[in-house]
Amino acid sequence: MELAAEMEVPMVRTFGGGFKQGAASEIEAVEYVAELLAKVSSQARQLGVSVLLETHDEFSHSAMVRDVLGLISIPEVGSLWDVHHPYRMGESVEETYLNLAPSLQHVHLKDALRNGGD
């Protein structure tokens, strides 16, 4: 975040990664990521940057990103829609948009295929 602020970049992306080791459920993983994002939000605010949780890794389903951000509701923390990963998980554009629209701050577009070529 400090480097982003120094370079006048308005946002940094982050991934939820794999589930926290020992997490028994998706709910615990969502709560853990929300807790971590809340911890960095005051520094993000001070530096004038946003921290965006990307649809990636275990958080490729946009509903998980929505659930994380719904727990904290902090303006400096938002979502980044990497269009490939929710699509790869079988989500429609409409479903992903509805899940992310309230927090959406950036979109990654790319040319990709699901496994199996469809």
N, C-alpha and C positions, 0 to 999 in steps of 0.2 A: 504494500500500500504506500509505503514511503517513496519508493521508486516511481510508482505511478503518479503520485502527487508532484514529485520533483520534475517529472517529464510532462506534466499537465495532461495526463491521461485520466479521463473521468471515471473509469471503472476498471476493476480487476475481476477476473472470473475465478471461481473455485469449484471443485467437484466434491460431492458428498462421499465419493470413494466407495469402497466396499463397506459392508456393515462393520461397526465397531466390534472388535474381537469380544466374543462372549455375549453379544446382543442376542436376546432370545426372540426378538420379533422385529418386524418392520417399524412398529410403533416406537420401540426403544431407539432404533436407528434414527428415525425422524426427530425424536426428542433430543437425541445427542447432537445431531447436526444443528438443530435450532439453537441449542445452548451455546455451541461454539460460535455460530454466527452472531448471536447476541453479544458475546464477549468481545468480538472485534468491532462491533458497530460504533462504539464511542470513538475509537481511533479513526475509523473511516470518516466519521462526521468531522472530527478535528482536521483531518487531512483534506477534506473536500472530495472524497472519492466514494463510489458505490462498490459494494461487494456483491457479485452476482453468482447465485447458485445455478450451475449449468445442468441441463438434462443430459446426464452422462453417467457411466458406471452403473452402480446399483440404483441410482436416481434417474435412470433413463425414462421411467414412467413419469409423466408430468404430474400425476396426482401426488407423487411423493414430494416433489419440489413444492407443489401447492400446499401440501400439509405442513412442511417445514416452515414456509413463510407465513402461513396462517397462524402459527404458534407465536410468532414474534412481532409481526407488523411494525417494522422499523423502516423508515424511508430510505436509509442508506443501504439496505439489504434488499435485493430484488432477484429476479430470475433472468436467466439467459437461455433462450430456446435454441438448442442445436437441433436443427430440423431432422437430422438423420436418426438420432437415437430413439425418440418416441416413435417415429415411423418404423424403425427396425423392430420395435416392441409390439407393433400392430396397431398403434393408435392412429386415428384419423387426424387430419389437420384441424378439423373443427373441435375435436375433443381436447387436443393439446392447447389450442388457443383459449378455449373456455377455462381450462385449468390455470393457465399462466397469465392471462390478460391483466388481472389486477396488479400483478407484480412485475410484469414484463418490461425490461429496460434495454434488451439487446437480442438480436437474432443472428445465428450463424447459418448461412446457406451453403449447401454443398451438393455435389452430384454424387449420389450413392445408390446402391441396390441393396435390398434385403438379401440375406442368405437364400440361395435358391434362384436368384435372378429376377424375382418379381418386384 
